[in-house]
């Protein structure tokens, strides 16, 4: 299908991008962010820059988008919708946390400024009013409630403006942001996709449409539907590092490791050139995962070595903290290097749900090498972190983090705890207890969707269960677990190798 847009639909951005590689004669390559048309009632000369800000927003380039909207506000001091744009850049809807606590007051001031300025456009007033629902009473109303209010306001905006492309695209994103990880029917993802698919056909160069389709389809059930969007997005907005990375979410779901490697190599390079450390590390994490699944362990090790040479990483930034914590863990655990896993140290200052992964790695390494007492100490630490997360999730006055995300991470830590307990029990000769614990962990993990920050569990519990049953000399039972694990995560090397070993053992038996 041709992806050339009708000329009347929108504006193609070809502004210079100093971070993009230089062409001959030292001319900067043209900036390519896709095609966006968000008509506004402000001075005509700021329209192009406003559209550029929206295009950046759709590729989660929040800092650059903020600069664009601030430029609009400076050029037209009466442009209320520019302040809506600035406030939107503080709402990182699919990140964790979606709103940083230190930015809430700033975002509230921007929305208040937009409301004070006012606008003759009812459409613009409705966009401003919808976002105000998110920031209103942030000190007393839980984020989850405010996010749902925003979603409902965007739904109403779409109902009032059925031909408004941007209203539909932002509404689809709101649906995805509020999708429950425990909803295995993916109802909100399907609702978002139903909005976006027709728009993808009519607006084939819009960056947000394939981006959010990829997120909608980033699950085992729907991933095959996301291939076209994955192939399109990087071509639409190659100047955005996130656009270069996002296709790998679908490639990872389908076990297309070479495609994922190519995607993340390009994304990491672009992010480094643009000074986007969070996006660079995010791409590196997916790259390590893909290298390991394709048997390219030495190249995965080179990425981890590169990581260890990066200084000044912000441990308080979840996106950064998660990636640089888990990459060395992946390298050890995926290769069953349990002695190395037992020596994993959590970086200082990372959030508790990130530190838990390092605790789990040590516990796994210790239990798999027969150090049962020491593994029990790590299990106790996981219990403490789970309790801490659940207590945080029960706070009704939580400004910075979606309460459901606290519950999500508490559930993830509970799974990690069960895994350490299971392998400790196995080392202690309690084989039935070990199998029961791992099956509980696998069933719970299968019932929860992953968040976009990770390509998947470090070591899927279902795959571990297959390893355990194989170790207990139950090859047929093990084979069934490996097959289920591969249905959930096609192409994982550990599950493929486990299935092959189980089949061989079953024939011998």
Secondary structure, 3 states (H helix, E strand, C coil): CCCCCCCCCCEECCCECCCCCECHHHCECECCCCEECCCCCCCHHHHHHHHHHHHHHHCCCHHHHHHHHHHHHHHCCCCHHHHHHHHHCCCCCCCCCCCCHHHHHHHHHHHHHHHHHCCCCHHHHHHHHHHHHHHCCCCCCCHHHHHHHHHHHHHHHHHHCCCCHHHHHHHHHHHHHCCCCCCCCCHHHHHHHHHHHHHHHHCCCCHHHHHHHHHHCCCCCCHHHHHHHHHHHHHHCCCCHHHHHHHHHHHHHHCCHHHHHHHHHHHHHHHHHCCCHHHHHHHHHHHHHHHHHCCCHHHHHHHHHHHHCCCCCCCCCHHHHHHHHHHHHHHHHHCCCHHHHCCCCCCCCCCHHHHHHHHHHHHHHHHHCCCHHHHHHHHHHHHHHHHHHHHHHCCCCCCCCCHHHHHHHHHHHHHHHHHHHHHHHHHCCCHHHHHHHHHHHHHHHHCCCCCCCCCCCCCCHHHHHHHHHHHCCCHHHHHHHHHHHHHHCCCCHHHHHHHHHHHHHHHHC
